[in-house]
Amino acid sequence: MGTLNKVPVSSVYVHAPFCSRRCFYCDFAVEVNSSDNLGAWTRALSGELRAVEREGVFAMSEALKTLYIGGGTPSLLGPQAMKGLAEVIGYSRLKDPELEWTAEANPETVTHDLVESWYNVGVNRMSLGVQSFDTQVLTWMGRLHGPDGAVQAVNSIKEVGIGNLNVDLIFGLPSRLKRCWRTDLLKVLELDVPHISLYGLSIEPDTPLGRSVRDGGELPVDGRQYRDEYLTAVELLGDAGYQHYEVSSFSHPGFESRHNSAYWDGSPYLGLGNSAHSYSGLYRRWNVRDWGAYNALATGTGITWEKGEHLDVASRSLEGLWLGLRTALGLLLKDLDDPQRVIVESWVQEGWSVFENGRVRLTAEGWLLLDRLTLELDGAPVG
Protein backbone atom coordinates (compact mmCIF):
# COMPACT_ATOMS: atom_id res chain seq x y z
CA MET A 1 0.00 0.00 0.00
CA GLY A 2 1.85 3.09 -1.26
CA THR A 3 1.30 6.81 -1.14
CA LEU A 4 -1.47 6.65 -3.74
CA ASN A 5 -3.58 4.87 -1.12
CA LYS A 6 -2.96 7.40 1.63
CA VAL A 7 -6.26 7.86 3.46
CA PRO A 8 -7.00 11.12 5.30
CA VAL A 9 -8.34 10.62 8.82
CA SER A 10 -9.91 13.27 11.03
CA SER A 11 -10.90 10.93 13.91
CA VAL A 12 -8.14 9.57 16.15
CA TYR A 13 -8.32 7.12 19.06
CA VAL A 14 -5.44 6.97 21.56
CA HIS A 15 -5.13 4.09 24.03
CA ALA A 16 -3.84 4.73 27.56
CA PRO A 17 -3.56 1.23 29.03
CA PHE A 18 -2.63 1.95 32.64
CA CYS A 19 -4.83 0.87 35.56
CA SER A 20 -4.41 0.63 39.33
CA ARG A 21 -5.95 -2.83 39.23
CA ARG A 22 -7.76 -5.06 36.77
CA CYS A 23 -11.52 -5.22 37.27
CA PHE A 24 -13.06 -8.67 37.79
CA TYR A 25 -14.76 -8.68 34.36
CA CYS A 26 -12.16 -6.73 32.35
CA ASP A 27 -10.79 -8.07 29.07
CA PHE A 28 -9.29 -4.80 27.82
CA ALA A 29 -5.62 -4.31 26.99
CA VAL A 30 -4.55 -2.83 30.31
CA GLU A 31 -1.27 -2.62 32.20
CA VAL A 32 -1.55 -2.79 35.98
CA ASN A 33 1.14 -0.71 37.67
CA SER A 34 1.41 2.42 39.78
CA SER A 35 4.57 3.98 38.35
CA ASP A 36 4.80 7.29 36.50
CA ASN A 37 4.01 6.26 32.92
CA LEU A 38 3.41 9.61 31.22
CA GLY A 39 6.88 9.99 29.73
CA ALA A 40 6.99 6.42 28.44
CA TRP A 41 3.49 6.77 26.98
CA THR A 42 4.18 9.99 25.06
CA ARG A 43 7.55 8.71 23.80
CA ALA A 44 5.93 5.53 22.50
CA LEU A 45 3.09 7.44 20.82
CA SER A 46 5.62 9.78 19.20
CA GLY A 47 7.53 6.84 17.78
CA GLU A 48 4.39 5.22 16.42
CA LEU A 49 3.09 8.44 14.90
CA ARG A 50 6.39 9.13 13.12
CA ALA A 51 6.18 5.67 11.58
CA VAL A 52 2.55 6.23 10.53
CA GLU A 53 3.56 9.47 8.80
CA ARG A 54 6.51 7.77 7.06
CA GLU A 55 4.62 4.80 5.67
CA GLY A 56 1.91 6.82 3.99
CA VAL A 57 -1.13 4.58 4.56
CA PHE A 58 -3.00 6.92 6.90
CA ALA A 59 -2.66 10.71 6.79
CA MET A 60 -3.78 12.54 9.91
CA SER A 61 -5.86 15.59 9.02
CA GLU A 62 -4.46 19.05 9.63
CA ALA A 63 -7.61 19.72 11.67
CA LEU A 64 -9.01 16.80 13.65
CA LYS A 65 -12.77 16.51 14.12
CA THR A 66 -12.67 14.02 17.00
CA LEU A 67 -9.99 12.82 19.40
CA TYR A 68 -10.78 10.12 21.96
CA ILE A 69 -8.46 8.93 24.74
CA GLY A 70 -9.61 5.61 26.19
CA GLY A 71 -8.17 2.90 28.35
CA GLY A 72 -7.32 1.65 30.78
CA THR A 73 -7.60 4.73 32.96
CA PRO A 74 -6.23 7.80 31.13
CA SER A 75 -6.75 9.92 34.25
CA LEU A 76 -4.07 7.84 36.02
CA LEU A 77 -1.54 9.64 33.80
CA GLY A 78 -2.25 12.84 35.73
CA PRO A 79 -2.95 16.52 35.02
CA GLN A 80 -0.20 16.87 32.40
CA ALA A 81 -1.31 13.89 30.31
CA MET A 82 -3.37 15.77 27.74
CA LYS A 83 -0.74 18.50 27.37
CA GLY A 84 1.82 15.79 26.65
CA LEU A 85 -0.50 14.20 24.11
CA ALA A 86 -1.18 17.55 22.41
CA GLU A 87 2.55 18.00 21.94
CA VAL A 88 2.76 14.57 20.28
CA ILE A 89 -0.19 15.11 17.94
CA GLY A 90 0.55 18.78 17.31
CA TYR A 91 -1.38 21.73 18.73
CA SER A 92 -2.19 22.94 15.22
CA ARG A 93 -4.31 19.82 14.63
CA LEU A 94 -6.38 20.59 17.74
CA LYS A 95 -7.43 24.14 16.92
CA ASP A 96 -10.73 23.47 15.16
CA PRO A 97 -13.44 25.08 17.34
CA GLU A 98 -15.72 22.15 16.46
CA LEU A 99 -13.23 19.51 17.68
CA GLU A 100 -14.74 16.95 20.08
CA TRP A 101 -11.91 15.91 22.43
CA THR A 102 -12.98 13.17 24.83
CA ALA A 103 -10.93 11.67 27.65
CA GLU A 104 -11.97 8.81 29.91
CA ALA A 105 -11.57 8.84 33.69
CA ASN A 106 -12.49 6.77 36.73
CA PRO A 107 -14.16 8.63 39.58
CA GLU A 108 -11.40 8.02 42.15
CA THR A 109 -8.80 9.69 39.91
CA VAL A 110 -10.78 12.84 39.17
CA THR A 111 -9.55 16.00 40.89
CA HIS A 112 -10.23 19.65 40.22
CA ASP A 113 -6.59 20.16 39.17
CA LEU A 114 -6.69 17.28 36.72
CA VAL A 115 -9.92 18.42 35.05
CA GLU A 116 -8.80 22.04 34.93
CA SER A 117 -5.47 21.11 33.31
CA TRP A 118 -7.18 18.93 30.73
CA TYR A 119 -9.83 21.57 30.02
CA ASN A 120 -7.22 24.29 29.56
CA VAL A 121 -5.39 22.30 26.90
CA GLY A 122 -8.60 21.55 24.97
CA VAL A 123 -10.47 18.54 26.42
CA ASN A 124 -14.16 19.41 26.11
CA ARG A 125 -15.83 16.04 26.77
CA MET A 126 -15.22 13.44 29.47
CA SER A 127 -16.43 9.89 29.92
CA LEU A 128 -16.70 8.56 33.46
CA GLY A 129 -16.53 4.84 34.29
CA VAL A 130 -19.12 4.67 37.08
CA GLN A 131 -20.69 1.21 36.38
CA SER A 132 -22.84 1.18 39.56
CA PHE A 133 -23.73 3.07 42.73
CA ASP A 134 -24.09 -0.10 44.80
CA THR A 135 -21.26 -0.67 47.32
CA GLN A 136 -21.42 -4.46 47.13
CA VAL A 137 -21.43 -4.40 43.32
CA LEU A 138 -18.49 -1.99 43.15
CA THR A 139 -16.51 -4.23 45.50
CA TRP A 140 -17.38 -7.33 43.46
CA MET A 141 -16.23 -5.59 40.28
CA GLY A 142 -12.97 -4.48 41.84
CA ARG A 143 -13.74 -0.79 41.38
CA LEU A 144 -11.83 1.63 43.59
CA HIS A 145 -14.52 4.28 44.05
CA GLY A 146 -17.53 4.19 46.37
CA PRO A 147 -21.13 5.21 45.65
CA ASP A 148 -20.38 8.88 46.32
CA GLY A 149 -17.31 8.90 44.10
CA ALA A 150 -19.30 9.39 40.93
CA VAL A 151 -21.23 12.33 42.36
CA GLN A 152 -18.04 14.06 43.49
CA ALA A 153 -16.34 13.44 40.14
CA VAL A 154 -19.27 14.75 38.11
CA ASN A 155 -19.43 17.87 40.29
CA SER A 156 -15.69 18.49 39.84
CA ILE A 157 -15.96 18.12 36.07
CA LYS A 158 -18.96 20.45 35.82
CA GLU A 159 -17.37 23.05 38.12
CA VAL A 160 -14.41 23.39 35.76
CA GLY A 161 -16.74 23.93 32.81
CA ILE A 162 -16.92 20.60 30.98
CA GLY A 163 -20.64 20.09 30.51
CA ASN A 164 -20.39 17.44 27.78
CA LEU A 165 -20.14 14.37 29.96
CA ASN A 166 -20.85 10.66 29.57
CA VAL A 167 -21.40 8.13 32.36
CA ASP A 168 -21.02 4.37 31.83
CA LEU A 169 -23.20 1.82 33.64
CA ILE A 170 -23.09 -1.99 33.43
CA PHE A 171 -26.22 -4.16 33.54
CA GLY A 172 -26.82 -7.89 33.50
CA LEU A 173 -24.89 -8.74 36.66
CA PRO A 174 -25.21 -12.08 38.50
CA SER A 175 -28.53 -12.16 40.35
CA ARG A 176 -26.90 -13.25 43.63
CA LEU A 177 -25.56 -9.68 44.00
CA LYS A 178 -29.17 -8.49 44.37
CA ARG A 179 -28.26 -5.27 42.60
CA CYS A 180 -31.29 -3.00 42.07
CA TRP A 181 -30.86 -1.85 38.49
CA ARG A 182 -33.71 0.65 38.67
CA THR A 183 -32.09 2.35 41.66
CA ASP A 184 -28.83 2.74 39.74
CA LEU A 185 -30.70 4.24 36.80
CA LEU A 186 -32.49 6.74 39.03
CA LYS A 187 -29.17 7.70 40.62
CA VAL A 188 -27.53 8.32 37.26
CA LEU A 189 -30.47 10.52 36.29
CA GLU A 190 -29.82 12.59 39.42
CA LEU A 191 -26.34 13.37 38.08
CA ASP A 192 -27.97 15.29 35.20
CA VAL A 193 -25.39 14.38 32.56
CA PRO A 194 -26.16 14.71 28.83
CA HIS A 195 -24.93 11.26 27.78
CA ILE A 196 -25.31 7.78 29.29
CA SER A 197 -23.82 4.54 27.93
CA LEU A 198 -25.10 1.13 29.04
CA TYR A 199 -23.16 -2.09 28.60
CA GLY A 200 -24.35 -5.61 29.29
CA LEU A 201 -21.85 -7.65 31.26
CA SER A 202 -19.79 -9.80 28.92
CA ILE A 203 -18.15 -12.94 30.32
CA GLU A 204 -14.79 -13.27 28.57
CA PRO A 205 -12.93 -16.58 29.11
CA ASP A 206 -9.54 -15.12 30.07
CA THR A 207 -10.81 -12.84 32.84
CA PRO A 208 -11.19 -13.64 36.55
CA LEU A 209 -14.96 -13.61 35.98
CA GLY A 210 -14.67 -16.01 33.04
CA ARG A 211 -12.58 -18.42 35.09
CA SER A 212 -15.02 -18.18 37.99
CA VAL A 213 -17.96 -19.03 35.72
CA ARG A 214 -15.99 -21.92 34.22
CA ASP A 215 -15.17 -23.26 37.69
CA GLY A 216 -18.76 -22.94 38.86
CA GLY A 217 -18.07 -20.20 41.40
CA GLU A 218 -20.20 -17.68 39.54
CA LEU A 219 -23.30 -18.12 37.40
CA PRO A 220 -23.80 -16.19 34.15
CA VAL A 221 -26.71 -13.78 34.11
CA ASP A 222 -30.12 -15.13 33.21
CA GLY A 223 -31.17 -14.14 29.68
CA ARG A 224 -34.56 -12.88 30.82
CA GLN A 225 -32.97 -10.67 33.48
CA TYR A 226 -30.58 -9.23 30.87
CA ARG A 227 -33.50 -8.43 28.55
CA ASP A 228 -35.67 -6.97 31.29
CA GLU A 229 -32.90 -4.70 32.58
CA TYR A 230 -32.13 -3.39 29.10
CA LEU A 231 -35.79 -2.62 28.38
CA THR A 232 -36.23 -1.02 31.81
CA ALA A 233 -33.35 1.32 31.03
CA VAL A 234 -34.76 2.17 27.60
CA GLU A 235 -38.10 3.09 29.17
CA LEU A 236 -36.70 5.07 32.12
CA LEU A 237 -34.14 7.03 30.12
CA GLY A 238 -36.64 7.70 27.34
CA ASP A 239 -39.16 9.06 29.85
CA ALA A 240 -36.40 11.32 31.21
CA GLY A 241 -35.86 12.89 27.78
CA TYR A 242 -32.86 10.94 26.52
CA GLN A 243 -32.72 9.91 22.87
CA HIS A 244 -31.79 6.27 22.33
CA TYR A 245 -29.66 6.91 19.26
CA GLU A 246 -27.54 3.73 19.26
CA VAL A 247 -27.89 0.29 20.81
CA SER A 248 -25.90 1.26 23.95
CA SER A 249 -26.08 5.06 23.83
CA PHE A 250 -28.52 7.63 25.18
CA SER A 251 -28.13 11.38 24.92
CA HIS A 252 -29.82 14.72 25.16
CA PRO A 253 -30.25 16.29 21.70
CA GLY A 254 -26.94 17.59 20.39
CA PHE A 255 -24.80 15.55 22.79
CA GLU A 256 -24.38 12.38 20.73
CA SER A 257 -20.80 11.05 20.69
CA ARG A 258 -19.38 12.34 17.41
CA HIS A 259 -16.31 10.15 17.75
CA ASN A 260 -18.30 6.94 18.13
CA SER A 261 -20.62 8.06 15.33
CA ALA A 262 -17.58 8.16 13.03
CA TYR A 263 -17.09 4.45 13.72
CA TRP A 264 -20.72 3.70 13.00
CA ASP A 265 -20.98 5.61 9.73
CA GLY A 266 -17.89 3.92 8.33
CA SER A 267 -15.53 6.92 8.38
CA PRO A 268 -11.77 6.20 8.36
CA TYR A 269 -10.01 6.49 11.72
CA LEU A 270 -6.53 6.12 13.16
CA GLY A 271 -5.75 4.26 16.37
CA LEU A 272 -2.58 4.92 18.36
CA GLY A 273 -1.34 2.89 21.33
CA ASN A 274 -1.30 -0.79 22.21
CA SER A 275 -4.29 -2.77 20.89
CA ALA A 276 -5.64 0.26 18.97
CA HIS A 277 -7.35 -0.35 15.61
CA SER A 278 -7.13 1.74 12.44
CA TYR A 279 -9.53 1.63 9.50
CA SER A 280 -9.34 3.08 5.98
CA GLY A 281 -12.63 1.90 4.51
CA LEU A 282 -11.03 -0.99 2.65
CA TYR A 283 -8.35 -2.00 5.13
CA ARG A 284 -8.19 -2.58 8.89
CA ARG A 285 -5.23 -3.23 11.13
CA TRP A 286 -4.55 -3.44 14.83
CA ASN A 287 -1.57 -2.90 17.09
CA VAL A 288 0.09 -5.46 19.34
CA ARG A 289 -1.93 -5.86 22.52
CA ASP A 290 0.75 -6.00 25.23
CA TRP A 291 2.00 -2.62 26.48
CA GLY A 292 5.59 -3.81 26.94
CA ALA A 293 5.77 -5.25 23.43
CA TYR A 294 4.12 -2.17 21.97
CA ASN A 295 6.47 0.17 23.83
CA ALA A 296 9.53 -1.69 22.55
CA LEU A 297 8.29 -1.53 18.95
CA ALA A 298 7.14 2.09 19.15
CA THR A 299 10.46 3.31 20.48
CA GLY A 300 12.36 1.10 18.01
CA THR A 301 11.14 0.93 14.42
CA GLY A 302 7.82 2.58 15.27
CA ILE A 303 5.98 -0.18 13.39
CA THR A 304 3.54 -1.32 16.06
CA TRP A 305 0.77 -3.08 14.18
CA GLU A 306 0.36 -6.81 14.59
CA LYS A 307 -2.07 -7.80 11.84
CA GLY A 308 -4.08 -6.24 9.06
CA GLU A 309 -6.82 -7.31 6.70
CA HIS A 310 -8.15 -6.11 3.36
CA LEU A 311 -11.93 -6.14 3.49
CA ASP A 312 -13.62 -7.85 0.55
CA VAL A 313 -17.06 -6.94 -0.78
CA ALA A 314 -18.82 -9.54 1.41
CA SER A 315 -17.07 -8.33 4.58
CA ARG A 316 -17.87 -4.69 3.84
CA SER A 317 -21.49 -5.57 3.15
CA LEU A 318 -21.90 -7.47 6.42
CA GLU A 319 -20.19 -4.70 8.37
CA GLY A 320 -22.36 -2.06 6.71
CA LEU A 321 -25.52 -3.89 7.73
CA TRP A 322 -24.35 -4.35 11.31
CA LEU A 323 -23.24 -0.73 11.74
CA GLY A 324 -26.42 0.60 10.17
CA LEU A 325 -28.72 -1.56 12.28
CA ARG A 326 -26.98 -0.58 15.55
CA THR A 327 -28.00 3.09 15.22
CA ALA A 328 -31.40 4.77 15.28
CA LEU A 329 -30.74 5.93 11.72
CA GLY A 330 -31.04 2.35 10.49
CA LEU A 331 -30.78 1.32 6.85
CA LEU A 332 -32.22 2.81 3.66
CA LEU A 333 -34.91 0.56 2.27
CA LYS A 334 -33.82 1.36 -1.29
CA ASP A 335 -30.44 -0.22 -0.52
CA LEU A 336 -32.06 -3.57 0.29
CA ASP A 337 -32.97 -6.18 -2.32
CA ASP A 338 -36.39 -7.83 -2.45
CA PRO A 339 -35.56 -10.86 -0.26
CA GLN A 340 -34.03 -8.54 2.35
CA ARG A 341 -37.18 -6.38 2.34
CA VAL A 342 -39.28 -9.46 3.02
CA ILE A 343 -37.07 -10.20 6.02
CA VAL A 344 -37.32 -6.70 7.51
CA GLU A 345 -41.08 -6.75 6.99
CA SER A 346 -41.19 -9.91 9.10
CA TRP A 347 -39.20 -8.06 11.77
CA VAL A 348 -41.86 -5.36 11.87
CA GLN A 349 -44.48 -8.04 12.53
CA GLU A 350 -42.38 -9.33 15.44
CA GLY A 351 -41.92 -5.84 16.90
CA TRP A 352 -38.18 -5.88 16.20
CA SER A 353 -38.12 -3.01 13.72
CA VAL A 354 -40.10 -0.11 12.32
CA PHE A 355 -40.24 1.71 8.99
CA GLU A 356 -39.67 5.47 9.08
CA ASN A 357 -38.95 7.95 6.28
CA GLY A 358 -37.84 5.34 3.80
CA ARG A 359 -35.63 3.55 6.32
CA VAL A 360 -35.82 0.53 8.59
CA ARG A 361 -34.49 0.78 12.12
CA LEU A 362 -34.49 -1.67 14.99
CA THR A 363 -36.59 -1.23 18.11
CA ALA A 364 -35.16 -1.87 21.57
CA GLU A 365 -36.44 -5.44 21.31
CA GLY A 366 -34.67 -5.75 17.99
CA TRP A 367 -31.42 -4.34 19.36
CA LEU A 368 -31.34 -7.20 21.85
CA LEU A 369 -31.09 -9.46 18.77
CA LEU A 370 -28.70 -7.24 16.78
CA ASP A 371 -26.10 -9.85 15.86
CA ARG A 372 -28.65 -12.50 14.92
CA LEU A 373 -30.72 -10.12 12.79
CA THR A 374 -27.66 -8.79 11.00
CA LEU A 375 -26.60 -12.31 10.01
CA GLU A 376 -30.16 -13.10 8.95
CA LEU A 377 -30.25 -10.07 6.67
CA ASP A 378 -26.77 -10.73 5.30
CA GLY A 379 -27.68 -14.32 4.52
CA ALA A 380 -30.73 -13.40 2.49
CA PRO A 381 -30.68 -15.00 -0.98
CA VAL A 382 -29.77 -12.55 -3.73
CA GLY A 383 -32.86 -11.66 -5.75
MIDREN-856974 format. One record per residue (C-alpha): residue in one letter; x, y, z. Coordinates in steps of 0.25 Angstrom, whole numbers, plus 5000, padded with zeros to 4 digits. Layout:
<lolums>
AXYZ
...
</lolums>
This chain:
<lolums>
M500050005000
G500750124995
T500550274995
L499450274985
N498650194996
K498850305007
V497550315014
P497250445021
V496750425035
S496050535044
S495650445056
V496750385065
Y496750285076
V497850285086
H497950165096
A498550195110
P498650055116
F498950085131
C498150035142
S498250035157
R497649895157
R496949805147
C495449795149
F494849655151
Y494149655137
C495149735129
D495749685116
F496349815111
A497849835108
V498249895121
E499549905129
V499449895144
N500549975151
S500650105159
S501850165153
D501950295146
N501650255132
L501450385125
G502850405119
A502850265114
W501450275108
T501750405100
R503050355095
A502450225090
L501250305083
S502250395077
G503050275071
E501850215066
L501250345060
R502650375052
A502550235046
V501050255042
E501450385035
R502650315028
E501850195023
G500850275016
V499550185018
F498850285028
A498950435027
M498550505040
S497750625036
E498250765039
A497050795047
L496450675055
K494950665056
T494950565068
L496050515078
Y495750405088
I496650365099
G496250225105
G496750125113
G497150075123
T497050195132
P497550315125
S497350405137
L498450315144
L499450395135
G499150515143
P498850665140
Q499950675130
A499550565121
M498750635111
K499750745109
G500750635107
L499850575096
A499550705090
E501050725088
V501150585081
I499950605072
G500250755069
Y499450875075
S499150925061
R498350795059
L497450825071
K497050975068
D495750945061
P494651005069
E493750895066
L494750785071
E494150685080
W495250645090
T494850535099
A495650475111
E495250355120
A495450355135
N495050275147
P494350355158
E495450325169
T496550395160
V495750515157
T496250645164
H495950795161
D497450815157
L497350695147
V496050745140
E496550885140
S497850845133
W497150765123
Y496150865120
N497150975118
V497850895108
G496650865100
V495850745106
N494350785104
R493750645107
M493950545118
S493450405120
L493350345134
G493450195137
V492450195148
Q491750055146
S490950055158
F490550125171
D490450005179
T491549975189
Q491449825189
V491449825173
L492649925173
T493449835182
W493049715174
M493549785161
G494849825167
R494549975166
L495350075174
H494250175176
G493050175185
P491550215183
D491850365185
G493150365176
A492350385164
V491550495169
Q492850565174
A493550545161
V492350595152
N492250715161
S493750745159
I493650725144
K492450825143
E493150925152
V494250945143
G493350965131
I493250825124
G491750805122
N491850705111
L491950575120
N491750435118
V491450335129
D491650175127
L490750075135
I490849925134
F489549835134
G489349685134
L490049655147
P489949525154
S488649515161
R489249475175
L489849615176
K488349665177
R488749795170
C487549885168
W487749935154
R486550035155
T487250095167
D488550115159
L487750175147
L487050275156
K488350315162
V489050335149
L487850425145
E488150505158
L489550535152
D488850615141
V489850585130
P489550595115
H490050455111
I489950315117
S490550185112
L490050055116
Y490749925114
G490349785117
L491349695125
S492149615116
I492749485121
E494149475114
P494849345116
D496249405120
T495749495131
P495549455146
L494049465144
G494149365132
R495049265140
S494049275152
V492849245143
R493649125137
D493949075151
G492549085155
G492849195166
E491949295158
L490749285150
P490549355137
V489349455136
D488049395133
G487549435119
R486249485123
Q486849575134
Y487849635123
R486649665114
D485749725125
E486849815130
Y487149865116
L485749905114
T485549965127
A486750055124
V486150095110
E484850125117
L485350205128
L486350285120
G485350315109
D484350365119
A485450455125
G485750525111
Y486950445106
Q486950405091
H487350255089
Y488150285077
E489050155077
V488850015083
S489650055096
S489650205095
F488650315101
S488750465100
H488150595101
P487950655087
G489250705082
F490150625091
E490250505083
S491750445083
R492250495070
H493550415071
N492750285073
S491850325061
A493050335052
Y493250185055
W491750155052
D491650225039
G492850165033
S493850285034
P495350255033
Y496050265047
L497450245053
G497750175065
L499050205073
G499550125085
N499549975089
S498349895084
A497750015076
H497149995062
S497150075050
Y496250075038
S496350125024
G494950085018
L495649965011
Y496749925021
R496749905036
R497949875045
W498249865059
N499449885068
V500049785077
R499249775090
D500349765101
W500849905106
G502249855108
A502349795094
Y501649915088
N502650015095
A503849935090
L503349945076
A502950085077
T504250135082
G504950045072
T504550045058
G503150105061
I502449995054
T501449955064
W500349885057
E500149735058
K499249695047
G498449755036
E497349715027
H496749765013
L495249755014
D494649695002
V493249724997
A492549625006
S493249675018
R492949815015
S491449785013
L491249705026
E491949815033
G491149925027
L489849845031
W490349835045
L490749975047
G489450025041
L488549945049
R489249985062
T488850125061
A487450195061
L487750245047
G487650095042
L487750055027
L487150115015
L486050025009
K486550054995
D487849994998
L487249865001
D486849754991
D485449694990
P485849574999
Q486449665009
R485149745009
V484349625012
I485249595024
V485149735030
E483649735028
S483549605036
W484349685047
V483349795047
Q482249685050
E483049635062
G483249775068
W484749765065
S484849885055
V484050005049
F483950075036
E484150225036
N484450325025
G484950215015
R485750145025
V485750025034
R486250035048
L486249935060
T485449955072
A485949935086
E485449785085
G486149775072
W487449835077
L487549715087
L487649625075
L488549715067
D489649615063
R488549505060
L487749605051
T488949655044
L489449515040
E487949485036
L487949605027
D489349575021
G488949435018
A487749465010
P487749404996
V488149504985
G486949534977
</lolums>
